[in-house]
């Protein structure tokens, strides 16, 4: 059937699967490993049908890396060791004669049959089971390469991509039982089967027990597995909760919050605040503020102290911020280069002594 210049192709896929007992329920989209792959048959109708539909709707696209793709049969994803069967479609009451060949990806995209491996020696209108030796793990491509059939051509859609999936379950993919603690399964567009572990088990073969996988601490804490006994765990609870599994909620966070440097905690079940002494800051009063910034000492050096500061004043100045000038030597009373000595630390008392240079005398060295 032709639609808008294209011929669409329909794939009939029949899967015969043996179901075995499970210890946990897999996701609905999971495909389980079949212990008897030779009984698992993928049947592909190799031809056209009169049903109108969108091709390649398995996996939404034939090519997930490109928005455009050539018309083709629906891709097949199959378990390694299962059967791939090509069935010729019926045309005007008779099955058409097909000649399927295996090609590389370039041959698949361009319908180039120059580098091929024949599936059958001659053209045939019989059902064909593809040789299992051709279906090694990986991606394979098949196209129609018969002569004399203008309606049955690769370019019109008679080509198919087949992905053969091996097992990676357990050590070297040999334990498809996943140690009895999981399921060997795959999902669409995945390259192989792998263990989906049940409960608290993990690892390539579900051989590792991890009590934290069941999330015993919930969203209220972080679970940590015991290094010495892997079956044990501990919960590192968030601030608001406590208990072996963080199941209890605190009434007041100040029960566990310790404000530093004599800070006072004020809080409830969800919040806390440390009220800090002067000169301290931070969520726990752990930050000593720099009381020397900005510079408080006008005429001296500032030394920062816990909760305050101290000014070391320059000569002639005094006060908490060295803003007061002394009344003695600060007025430079000694003349002619004489050296002034304050006789008191009390700035209110004007007591000083001048040490005069040779040749000068007097209280202020003014006498010659």
C-alpha positions in Angstrom: 0.0 0.0 0.0 1.3 3.5 -0.9 0.7 6.5 1.2 2.2 9.9 0.3 4.7 8.2 -1.9 5.9 5.8 0.9 5.2 2.2 1.5 4.7 1.4 5.2 5.5 -2.0 6.6 3.8 -3.9 9.5 5.7 -6.1 11.9 4.0 -9.0 13.6 6.0 -10.1 16.7 5.1 -13.2 18.6 6.9 -13.8 21.9 6.6 -17.2 23.6 7.9 -16.8 27.1 8.1 -19.2 30.1 7.2 -17.5 33.4 9.0 -18.7 36.5 8.4 -18.0 40.1 9.5 -14.5 41.3 10.5 -13.3 44.8 9.7 -9.7 44.0 7.6 -7.8 41.4 9.5 -6.3 38.5 8.4 -3.0 36.9 5.8 -3.5 34.2 8.1 -2.4 31.5 10.8 -4.9 32.4 11.5 -7.9 30.2 12.6 -10.9 32.2 15.3 -13.3 31.2 13.8 -16.5 29.8 15.5 -19.7 31.1 14.5 -21.5 27.9 15.5 -19.1 25.2 15.2 -21.7 22.4 11.4 -21.5 23.1 11.3 -17.8 22.8 10.4 -16.9 19.2 10.4 -13.5 17.5 8.4 -13.8 14.3 8.7 -11.0 11.8 6.4 -10.8 8.8 8.7 -9.9 5.9 6.4 -7.8 3.7 3.6 -5.3 3.4 0.1 -5.1 4.9 -3.1 -3.2 4.2 -3.2 -1.8 7.7 -2.6 1.9 7.9 -0.3 2.8 10.8 2.9 4.7 11.7 6.0 2.4 11.2 8.6 1.9 13.9 6.3 2.7 16.8 8.2 0.3 19.1 10.4 2.6 21.0 8.7 5.6 19.3 11.5 5.9 16.7 13.6 3.6 14.6 16.6 5.8 15.3 16.6 7.4 18.7 19.5 9.7 17.7 18.0 11.2 14.6 14.5 12.7 14.0 14.5 11.3 10.5 14.8 7.7 9.6 14.3 5.5 6.5 11.1 3.5 6.3 11.7 0.0 7.7 10.3 -2.9 9.7 10.0 -2.4 13.5 13.3 -3.0 15.3 13.5 -6.2 17.3 15.2 -6.6 20.6 15.8 -10.2 21.5 17.4 -12.4 24.2 20.6 -14.1 23.2 19.8 -17.7 22.3 16.2 -17.1 21.3 14.8 -17.6 17.8 14.4 -14.9 15.1 11.9 -16.1 12.4 11.2 -14.3 9.1 7.8 -15.0 7.6 7.1 -14.0 3.9 3.9 -12.0 3.6 1.0 -13.0 1.4 0.7 -11.1 -1.8 -2.4 -11.8 -4.0 -3.0 -15.1 -2.1 0.6 -16.3 -2.3 3.7 -15.7 -0.1 6.2 -13.6 -2.0 9.7 -15.0 -2.6 12.2 -13.3 -0.3 16.0 -13.2 -0.2 17.2 -11.8 3.2 20.8 -10.8 3.7 22.8 -9.5 6.7 24.6 -6.2 6.1 26.5 -3.6 8.1 24.9 -0.3 9.2 25.9 1.5 6.0 24.3 -1.2 3.9 21.2 -1.0 6.0 20.8 2.7 5.5 21.7 2.7 1.8 20.2 -0.7 0.9 23.7 -1.7 -0.4 23.9 -5.4 -0.6 27.5 -5.5 -1.9 28.9 -6.6 1.5 26.5 -9.2 2.8 26.1 -12.5 4.5 23.3 -14.5 3.1 20.7 -15.8 5.4 19.5 -18.3 2.7 21.4 -19.6 -0.4 18.4 -19.2 -2.7 15.3 -17.0 -2.8 12.5 -18.7 -0.9 8.8 -18.3 0.0 9.2 -20.4 3.1 9.5 -19.3 6.7 13.1 -18.9 7.8 14.6 -19.3 11.2 17.8 -17.2 11.2 21.0 -19.2 12.0 21.8 -18.8 15.7 25.5 -18.4 14.8 24.6 -15.1 13.1 22.8 -13.8 16.1 25.7 -13.0 18.4 25.3 -10.3 21.1 25.1 -6.9 19.6 23.3 -5.1 16.7 22.6 -6.7 13.4 21.0 -5.5 10.2 19.0 -7.4 7.6 17.7 -6.2 4.2 15.7 -7.6 1.3 18.0 -8.3 -1.7 15.8 -10.4 -4.1 15.9 -9.7 -7.8 12.9 -9.0 -10.0 10.5 -7.8 -7.4 10.0 -4.1 -7.8 7.4 -4.0 -5.1 9.4 -5.9 -2.5 12.6 -3.8 -2.0 14.8 -2.7 0.8 14.2 1.0 -0.1 10.5 0.6 0.4 10.9 -0.7 3.9 12.0 -4.3 3.8 14.9 -4.0 6.2 15.1 -4.5 10.0 17.5 -3.7 12.9 17.9 -6.5 15.4 19.5 -6.1 18.8 20.7 -9.3 20.5 21.0 -8.9 24.3 23.3 -11.0 26.4 23.1 -11.5 30.2 25.4 -9.5 32.5 23.6 -10.9 35.5 26.0 -12.2 38.2 29.7 -12.9 37.7 30.5 -12.9 34.0 26.7 -13.0 33.3 26.4 -16.6 34.4 24.0 -16.2 37.3 20.6 -15.4 35.8 19.0 -16.2 39.1 20.8 -13.2 40.6 21.6 -15.2 43.7 17.9 -15.7 44.4 17.7 -12.1 45.5 16.7 -10.5 42.2 15.5 -10.8 38.7 17.6 -10.9 35.5 15.8 -8.4 33.2 16.2 -5.7 30.6 14.3 -2.7 29.4 13.7 -1.3 25.9 16.8 0.4 24.3 19.2 -1.2 26.9 22.0 -3.4 25.4 21.8 -6.3 27.8 20.1 -8.0 30.7 21.1 -7.2 34.2 20.1 -8.0 37.7 17.2 -6.0 39.2 17.8 -6.7 42.9 15.0 -7.1 45.4 14.7 -5.6 48.9 18.0 -4.6 50.4 20.3 -6.3 47.9 22.6 -4.8 45.4 25.5 -5.6 43.1 25.9 -7.2 39.7 24.6 -10.5 41.1 22.5 -9.0 44.0 25.2 -10.5 46.3 25.6 -7.5 48.6 23.1 -6.7 51.4 22.6 -3.0 52.2 20.0 -2.2 54.9 20.0 1.4 53.8 18.4 0.6 50.4 15.0 0.3 52.1 15.5 3.9 53.3 14.8 3.2 57.0 15.6 6.8 58.0 13.1 8.2 55.6 13.5 11.8 54.6 14.3 12.7 58.2 17.9 11.4 58.2 20.8 9.9 56.4 21.3 6.1 56.6 24.9 4.8 57.1 25.8 1.1 56.8 27.9 -0.4 59.6 31.4 -1.1 58.5 31.9 -4.1 60.7 28.4 -5.6 60.4 26.9 -4.9 57.0 23.5 -6.0 58.2 23.3 -3.1 60.7 22.8 0.6 60.0 22.6 3.9 61.9 20.6 7.0 61.1 22.2 10.5 61.2 19.1 12.5 61.9 18.4 16.0 60.7 18.2 18.6 63.5 14.5 18.4 64.0 14.4 14.6 64.6 15.9 11.9 66.8 15.6 8.2 67.5 17.0 5.0 65.9 15.2 5.7 62.6 14.6 9.5 63.2 11.0 8.7 64.1 10.7 11.3 66.9 10.3 15.1 66.4 12.0 17.4 68.8 9.8 19.9 70.7 12.6 22.5 70.9 15.8 22.6 68.9 17.6 24.3 71.8 17.7 20.9 73.5 20.5 20.0 71.2 21.8 23.4 70.0 24.8 24.7 72.0 25.4 28.5 71.6 29.1 29.2 72.1 30.8 32.0 74.2 27.8 32.3 76.6 25.3 32.9 73.9 21.6 32.2 74.7 19.5 29.9 72.6 15.9 30.8 71.8 13.9 28.4 69.6 11.0 26.0 69.0 10.5 22.7 67.1 11.6 24.1 63.7 13.9 27.1 64.3 16.5 28.4 66.7 18.4 31.6 67.3 21.6 32.2 69.3 21.5 35.6 71.0 25.2 36.6 71.2 27.1 38.8 73.7 28.5 42.1 72.3 31.4 41.6 69.9 30.2 38.1 68.8 28.2 36.9 65.8 27.4 33.7 63.8 24.7 31.1 64.0 26.3 29.8 67.2 28.1 33.0 68.4 31.3 31.5 67.1 32.5 34.6 65.2 34.5 37.2 67.1 33.7 40.6 65.5 36.6 42.9 64.8 35.8 45.8 67.1 38.8 47.7 65.7 36.9 48.1 62.4 36.3 50.9 61.6 39.3 52.3 63.5 38.0 53.7 66.9 41.3 55.0 68.2 41.8 58.6 67.0 45.4 59.0 68.1 46.7 55.5 68.9 46.8 51.8 68.0 43.7 49.6 68.4 44.0 46.0 69.9 40.9 43.8 69.4 39.7 41.9 72.4 36.8 39.4 72.9 33.7 41.6 73.2 35.6 44.9 72.9 38.9 46.7 72.1 41.7 48.7 73.8 43.4 51.8 72.5 47.2 52.3 73.1 47.5 56.1 72.8 50.3 58.1 71.3 52.3 60.3 73.7 50.3 63.4 74.7 46.9 61.7 74.2 44.6 59.7 76.5 41.1 58.4 76.8 39.2 55.3 75.6 39.7 56.4 72.0 42.8 58.6 72.5 40.8 61.6 71.6 41.9 63.7 74.7 45.2 65.7 74.6 47.3 66.1 77.7 47.9 69.6 79.1 51.6 69.3 80.1 54.2 68.4 77.6 51.6 68.2 74.9 51.8 72.0 74.7 55.6 71.9 74.0 56.5 74.3 76.9 60.3 73.7 76.8 62.1 76.3 74.6 65.3 76.1 72.6 65.2 72.3 72.1 64.7 71.4 75.7 63.2 68.0 76.5 59.8 68.0 78.3 59.0 65.3 81.0 55.5 64.9 82.3 55.5 64.6 86.1 51.9 63.2 86.4 49.6 60.9 84.4 46.6 63.0 85.5 45.8 65.2 82.5 44.0 67.6 84.7 47.3 68.5 86.5 49.7 70.7 84.6 53.0 69.3 85.9 56.1 68.9 83.8 59.9 69.5 83.9 62.1 70.8 81.2 65.6 69.4 80.6 67.4 72.2 78.9 70.2 72.1 76.5 73.7 73.4 77.6 73.6 77.2 77.8 69.9 77.4 78.7 68.1 77.3 81.9 64.8 78.2 83.6 61.5 76.4 84.0 61.0 76.5 80.3 64.6 76.8 79.2 64.2 80.4 78.2 67.1 81.8 80.3 70.5 82.1 78.8 
